[in-house]
Amino acid sequence: MFKTQILPLNIGTTTITSPGSVISVLEAAGVEQLTLGSDPWFLRAEFEREGSDLHLTGPEGQELIVHDFFDQNPPPDIATTEGVVLKGSVVTQLAGPLAPGQYAQAAPSGSTESIGRVETASGSVNATRVDGTEVTLSQGDAVFAGDVLETGVDGTIGIVFADESVFSLGEEGRMTLDELVYDPGEQSGAMNVSLLQGSFTFVSGQIAKADPNAMVIVTPTSTIGIRGTVGGGSVDSSGVTTAVLMPEASGLVGEMFIGNNNGTQTINLPGQAINIASLDAPPSPPFVMSPQQMGQTFGAALNALPNVAEVISQELVQGAEEGVQQQQEAETAAEEAEVAKTEAEAEVATAEAAEAEVAAEASAAAEAEAVSYTHLTLPTNRE
């Protein structure tokens, strides 16, 4: 059993190790950004508000308490030394209210008007509302501004929003629905979501037709602007963002603008993609992804996209199916290899134990024989 210790640390870089054994403590007062080493474990962490303090629990038992985090305005960002950043506003959203279910009484700014509905859902799919209430989502359920959506290892979800834009999230995904404001008469508005982990696909709606700044997806390393198109993206376990423009069934091509403070790239050809590994580095030059590569990266999210066969080219649909199958075969092969390795190691251990037992028995027999021989040859005293 691990012993818990409280270690007061100065603001700066700290690496949290020995899962479950140490709770690190940082002070947030006067700080714009907290840097936590090179591993973006906080993208997968559980966030909890404890008074004015923030409590993080990582997927491998990492523990971090940030004193007075919620007293800061704005709250500090959380980052790695490699430039993967989680905005303080998103952290606040993930942590929820001080007492779940009491947000409306404490701050009545939360919207009760839905911004979309769930069109497809499979496996484990959960939403945490602005007031901290956790619900399981199914087809037909409403989603609201401020919702935090999470999918399990077998979970996917597809959503149709009020402006007719469509969005899907693949397995082990995490995203926040930050804002959707839409005026049907003017066919204008704004949509903002933040993706922390997992893969997504989308079909832009009325909001993104005219203004690429109106539909924005924020990741830990980039901001993605969308104008009238179909695309996808992912944030992997290292925080690296990949975004791709997908071929549409109609043959139309829109644009995506992917960038950060160090530069922006525009992609406007089907299959073009961009990688961004850090907020401290510019986006990669555009490169081309094949339908099979898109399937391997975005397959689960693509399958969850409502009316996918009507909006995505048939080549991509087939390629995505092939990519998903290849991915599943690779995962099965890896699992079988791991089982074979474990069995082989067990056989070696058994053989070594048997050899050791034989050697011990031989050694014991040799010692017994030596003792017997000594008794037989021991001289006797004669007077």
C-alpha positions as a printed Julia matrix, in Angstrom:
383×3 Matrix{Float64}:
   0.0     0.0     0.0
   1.35    3.42   -1.01
   2.04    6.04    1.6
   0.54    9.43    0.8
   2.75   12.48    1.21
   2.01   16.17    0.75
   4.89   17.93   -0.99
   4.72   21.74   -1.24
   6.4    22.72   -4.51
   7.36   26.03   -6.04
   5.6    27.15   -9.2
   7.38   25.86  -12.28
   7.96   22.46  -13.75
   7.24   19.38  -11.69
   7.04   15.75  -12.8
   4.56   13.62  -10.89
   5.82   10.05  -10.58
   5.23    6.9    -8.55
   1.48    6.72   -9.26
  -0.66    6.86   -6.15
   2.24    7.51   -3.8
   2.61   11.3    -3.93
   0.2    14.2    -3.94
   1.91   17.25   -5.4
   0.72   20.68   -4.36
   1.06   23.88   -6.38
   0.02   27.45   -5.65
  -1.97   29.18   -8.4
  -1.84   32.74   -7.07
  -0.38   35.15   -9.61
   0.39   32.45  -12.17
  -0.8    32.36  -15.78
   0.31   28.8   -16.55
   1.18   25.7   -14.55
   3.71   23.42  -16.26
   3.59   19.76  -15.24
   6.47   18.04  -17.03
   6.41   16.41  -20.45
   3.5    13.95  -20.12
   0.01   15.39  -20.85
  -1.64   13.0   -18.39
  -3.99   15.81  -17.35
  -5.86   15.48  -20.68
  -7.2    12.17  -19.33
  -7.47   13.21  -15.68
 -10.51   13.59  -13.45
 -11.04   17.19  -12.31
 -12.67   18.1    -9.01
 -13.38   21.42   -7.34
 -12.58   21.47   -3.61
 -13.5    24.95   -2.41
 -11.11   27.27   -4.22
  -8.69   24.4    -4.9
  -8.44   22.16   -7.96
  -7.84   18.43   -7.46
  -6.62   16.32  -10.39
  -6.44   12.53  -10.42
  -4.57   11.04  -13.37
  -5.26    7.78  -15.22
  -2.28    6.1   -13.55
  -2.94    7.42  -10.07
  -1.18   10.78  -10.39
  -2.44   13.29   -7.83
  -2.2    17.07   -7.98
  -3.79   19.79   -5.87
  -3.64   23.39   -7.06
  -4.37   25.8    -4.23
  -6.59   28.81   -4.98
  -7.0    27.82   -8.63
 -10.61   29.05   -8.79
  -9.77   32.33   -7.06
  -7.75   33.44  -10.09
  -9.41   35.47  -12.85
  -8.81   34.07  -15.34
  -7.71   30.69  -13.95
  -4.26   29.55  -15.11
  -3.72   27.19  -18.01
  -2.22   23.73  -17.42
   0.57   22.74  -19.8
   3.46   20.4   -20.54
   7.02   21.39  -21.29
   6.31   20.25  -24.87
   3.62   22.88  -25.5
   0.44   20.87  -24.94
  -1.95   23.24  -23.19
  -5.34   22.91  -21.51
  -6.98   26.3   -21.13
  -8.01   27.37  -17.65
 -11.56   27.99  -18.86
 -11.81   24.38  -20.04
 -10.35   23.14  -16.76
 -13.06   25.08  -14.93
 -15.7    23.49  -17.14
 -14.3    20.0   -16.52
 -14.19   20.53  -12.75
 -17.86   21.52  -12.66
 -19.59   23.4    -9.84
 -18.61   23.32   -6.18
 -21.65   21.2    -5.38
 -23.12   19.2    -8.28
 -26.74   20.12   -8.93
 -26.43   23.6    -7.37
 -24.88   25.52  -10.27
 -28.17   27.11  -11.31
 -28.71   28.64   -7.86
 -25.11   29.85   -7.58
 -24.78   31.22  -11.12
 -27.93   31.25  -13.21
 -26.11   31.75  -16.52
 -26.4    28.12  -17.64
 -28.66   27.62  -20.68
 -31.62   25.28  -20.47
 -32.24   25.38  -24.24
 -30.79   22.43  -26.11
 -28.32   23.07  -28.93
 -28.67   19.68  -30.61
 -29.75   16.06  -30.3
 -28.04   12.69  -30.29
 -28.61   10.93  -33.6
 -26.35    7.89  -33.06
 -24.9     6.38  -29.9
 -23.25    3.09  -29.06
 -21.33    1.72  -26.11
 -20.54    3.95  -23.15
 -21.41    7.62  -23.78
 -21.82   10.1   -20.92
 -22.44   13.81  -20.54
 -21.75   16.04  -17.56
 -24.07   19.04  -17.49
 -23.14   22.55  -16.37
 -24.67   21.87  -12.95
 -22.49   18.76  -12.5
 -25.24   16.24  -13.22
 -23.94   13.15  -15.05
 -26.19   11.4   -17.55
 -25.89    8.5   -20.0
 -26.7     9.58  -23.55
 -28.83    7.62  -25.98
 -30.33    8.29  -29.39
 -32.81   11.17  -29.26
 -31.36   12.82  -26.13
 -30.69   16.56  -26.1
 -27.28   18.16  -25.61
 -26.65   21.6   -24.12
 -24.04   24.33  -24.18
 -21.49   23.56  -21.48
 -21.86   19.79  -21.7
 -18.73   17.66  -21.29
 -19.03   14.56  -23.49
 -17.01   11.4   -22.87
 -16.98    8.04  -24.65
 -15.65    4.75  -23.3
 -13.39    2.2   -25.01
 -16.41    0.98  -27.0
 -18.32    4.27  -27.16
 -19.22    6.55  -30.09
 -21.72    9.36  -30.51
 -23.13   11.37  -33.43
 -24.91   14.7   -32.88
 -27.01   16.95  -35.14
 -26.81   20.57  -34.0
 -29.36   23.38  -34.32
 -27.7    24.85  -37.44
 -27.75   21.4   -39.13
 -24.06   20.82  -38.58
 -23.2    17.23  -37.67
 -20.46   16.06  -35.31
 -19.28   12.65  -34.15
 -16.86   11.52  -31.45
 -15.05    8.18  -31.51
 -14.01    5.82  -28.72
 -12.17    7.09  -25.62
 -13.01   10.64  -26.6
 -13.49   13.75  -24.5
 -14.87   17.09  -25.65
 -16.7    20.13  -24.33
 -19.58   21.88  -26.09
 -18.51   25.42  -25.28
 -20.96   27.49  -27.31
 -23.59   27.37  -30.02
 -25.58   30.48  -30.89
 -27.67   30.35  -34.07
 -30.16   32.74  -35.69
 -32.2    30.75  -38.25
 -33.51   33.94  -39.85
 -30.06   35.33  -40.51
 -28.49   31.85  -40.79
 -25.63   33.12  -38.69
 -24.14   32.47  -35.29
 -21.14   30.93  -33.58
 -20.1    27.42  -32.61
 -17.13   26.51  -30.42
 -16.1    23.1   -29.1
 -12.93   21.88  -27.39
 -11.48   18.44  -28.05
  -9.19   16.99  -25.39
  -8.83   13.37  -26.53
  -9.99   11.01  -29.26
 -11.09   11.35  -32.86
 -13.96   13.31  -34.39
 -15.6    13.92  -37.76
 -17.97   16.69  -38.79
 -20.15   18.12  -41.52
 -20.4    21.89  -41.2
 -23.83   23.53  -41.19
 -25.25   26.99  -41.7
 -22.93   28.73  -39.23
 -19.73   27.83  -41.08
 -20.92   28.67  -44.6
 -19.74   32.27  -44.67
 -17.31   32.85  -41.82
 -14.45   30.41  -41.0
 -14.15   32.06  -37.59
 -17.75   31.19  -36.72
 -17.19   27.43  -36.31
 -14.07   26.73  -34.28
 -12.61   23.59  -32.74
  -9.94   24.1   -30.1
  -7.42   21.36  -29.25
  -4.48   21.35  -26.8
  -2.11   22.41  -29.62
  -4.24   24.26  -32.18
  -7.32   26.15  -33.26
  -9.24   24.83  -36.28
 -11.49   27.13  -38.3
 -14.0    25.56  -40.69
 -15.72   26.88  -43.79
 -18.41   24.8   -45.47
 -16.81   21.37  -45.51
 -16.52   17.81  -44.23
 -13.51   16.84  -42.17
 -12.07   15.06  -39.2
  -9.48   15.38  -36.52
  -7.89   13.65  -33.58
  -5.9    14.33  -30.44
  -3.69   11.39  -29.47
  -2.36   10.44  -26.04
   0.64   12.77  -26.52
  -1.64   15.72  -27.29
  -0.71   15.83  -30.98
  -3.52   17.14  -33.21
  -4.23   15.78  -36.7
  -6.82   17.45  -38.93
  -7.93   16.32  -42.4
 -10.25   17.57  -45.14
 -12.41   14.67  -46.32
 -13.8    14.05  -49.84
 -17.51   14.83  -50.04
 -20.1    12.8   -51.88
 -21.26   15.96  -53.68
 -17.77   16.72  -54.97
 -17.75   20.12  -53.26
 -14.64   21.18  -51.36
 -14.48   23.62  -48.47
 -11.57   24.83  -46.37
 -10.02   24.31  -42.98
  -7.64   26.7   -41.25
  -5.38   25.07  -38.67
  -2.94   27.04  -36.59
  -1.68   28.59  -33.38
   0.43   31.59  -32.41
   3.33   30.19  -34.44
   1.59   29.95  -37.79
  -1.43   28.79  -39.77
  -1.95   26.33  -42.62
  -4.92   26.21  -44.98
  -6.08   22.94  -46.54
  -8.59   22.97  -49.4
  -8.06   19.71  -51.29
  -9.7    16.37  -50.39
  -7.35   14.21  -48.35
  -5.06   17.04  -47.27
  -4.06   16.87  -43.62
  -2.03   18.75  -41.0
  -0.23   17.71  -37.8
   0.4    20.07  -34.89
   2.46   18.7   -32.0
   2.78   21.82  -29.88
   1.44   25.33  -29.34
   5.1    26.36  -29.4
   5.65   25.09  -32.96
   3.99   25.88  -36.31
   1.72   23.39  -38.07
   3.28   20.82  -40.36
   3.13   21.34  -44.14
   0.02   19.75  -45.67
   0.28   16.07  -46.52
  -2.14   13.58  -48.06
  -3.95   10.82  -46.18
  -5.36    7.84  -48.07
  -8.92    6.62  -47.37
  -7.42    3.64  -45.54
  -5.3     5.92  -43.34
  -8.36    8.03  -42.58
 -10.21    4.86  -41.69
  -7.49    3.78  -39.26
  -7.41    7.23  -37.62
 -11.06    8.3   -37.74
 -12.94    5.07  -38.54
 -15.0     4.78  -35.36
 -15.97    8.45  -35.52
 -16.83    8.14  -39.21
 -19.09    5.17  -38.53
 -20.92    7.23  -35.89
 -21.42   10.23  -38.21
 -25.16   10.53  -38.96
 -26.02    9.9   -42.65
 -22.35    9.25  -43.35
 -22.99    7.53  -46.71
 -24.85   10.61  -47.96
 -22.12   13.15  -47.18
 -18.83   11.23  -47.54
 -17.55    9.87  -50.85
 -18.09    6.16  -51.37
 -14.33    5.68  -51.78
 -13.76    7.06  -48.29
 -16.59    4.97  -46.83
 -15.03    1.81  -48.28
 -11.53    2.91  -47.31
 -12.69    3.67  -43.79
 -14.21    0.21  -43.48
 -10.96   -1.33  -44.69
  -8.95    0.86  -42.33
 -11.11   -0.09  -39.36
 -10.78   -3.76  -40.26
  -7.01   -3.43  -40.59
  -6.86   -1.65  -37.25
  -8.93   -4.37  -35.6
  -6.75   -7.08  -37.14
  -3.61   -5.29  -35.93
  -5.05   -4.98  -32.42
  -6.07   -8.65  -32.42
  -2.6    -9.66  -33.63
  -1.0    -7.52  -30.92
  -3.23   -9.1   -28.26
  -2.42  -12.6   -29.52
   1.29  -11.77  -29.55
   1.05  -10.5   -25.98
  -0.76  -13.67  -24.9
   1.85  -15.82  -26.67
   4.63  -13.85  -24.99
   3.02  -14.27  -21.58
   2.56  -18.01  -22.16
   6.17  -18.37  -23.35
   7.44  -16.5   -20.3
   5.32  -18.75  -18.08
   6.73  -21.86  -19.78
  10.29  -20.58  -19.31
   9.58  -19.82  -15.66
   8.1   -23.3   -15.18
  11.09  -24.94  -16.86
  13.52  -22.91  -14.76
  11.63  -23.85  -11.61
  11.73  -27.52  -12.6
  15.48  -27.31  -13.32
  16.04  -25.62   -9.99
  14.04  -28.33   -8.23
  16.03  -31.08   -9.97
  19.28  -29.33   -9.08
  18.18  -28.96   -5.46
  17.24  -32.64   -5.28
  20.59  -33.62   -6.83
  22.44  -31.4    -4.4
  20.55  -32.85   -1.46
  21.26  -36.4    -2.68
  24.95  -35.59   -3.08
  25.12  -34.17    0.42
  23.36  -37.21    1.85
  25.77  -39.52    0.02
  28.75  -37.58    1.34
  27.51  -37.82    4.9
  26.93  -41.58    4.49
  30.44  -42.06    3.06
  31.93  -40.12    5.97
  30.22  -42.39    8.46
  31.51  -45.5     6.66
  35.17  -44.37    6.49
  35.5   -42.69    9.88
  38.44  -44.45   11.77
  37.84  -45.95   15.23
  40.14  -45.56   18.27
  41.8   -48.78   19.55
  43.6   -49.19   22.82
